[in-house]
């Protein structure tokens, strides 16, 4: 990942919280060509020591290359948006603000028991805030028996982590106010989140 030094994020807490806040990741594996899948990935542990886990379907192109010790790349993407040069006080070059975390990992295939435990945690994570949650234990046993043989779970052991947050750090106050104002006015949910990220990064409140 290209990272200008002023945009690099080395803080372990930032990285761990970012992963938890953006769990729908891009999973890239080298097969007969580069292969990518978009899957939910959860972290287990803490900011100093964590492992990630996920699963894919047996009929995925990636499945045949999924094995212990294989290297993969996980990309977690935050809010992002185009920033027009017309928003600046003085004419400048347009840009794109964004944040992301890249994690190179080594894979380890889960046992059937580990897969079931992972699915239970995954469902609980996303169901807990639902009005009428349906947890793993609530699903019909026959449904689970039919579904489990069709997927495989795996652990992702981090070997290299790179993080970036390009959020107009170091910009003039007038430009920051203008950029966040235009993002607010867009009404786009992603742009609204980016506005919050810029404000937080630049301590605008």
Secondary structure by P-SEA (a helix, b strand, c coil): cccccccccccaaaaaaaaaaccbbbbbbbcccbbbbbbbbbbccccccccccccccccccccccccccccbbbbbbcccbbbbccccccbbbbbccccbbbbbbbbbbbcaaaaaaaaaaaaaaaacccccccccccccaaaaaaccccbbbbbbbbcbbbbbbcccccccaaaaaaaaaaaaacccaaaaaaaaaaaaaaccc
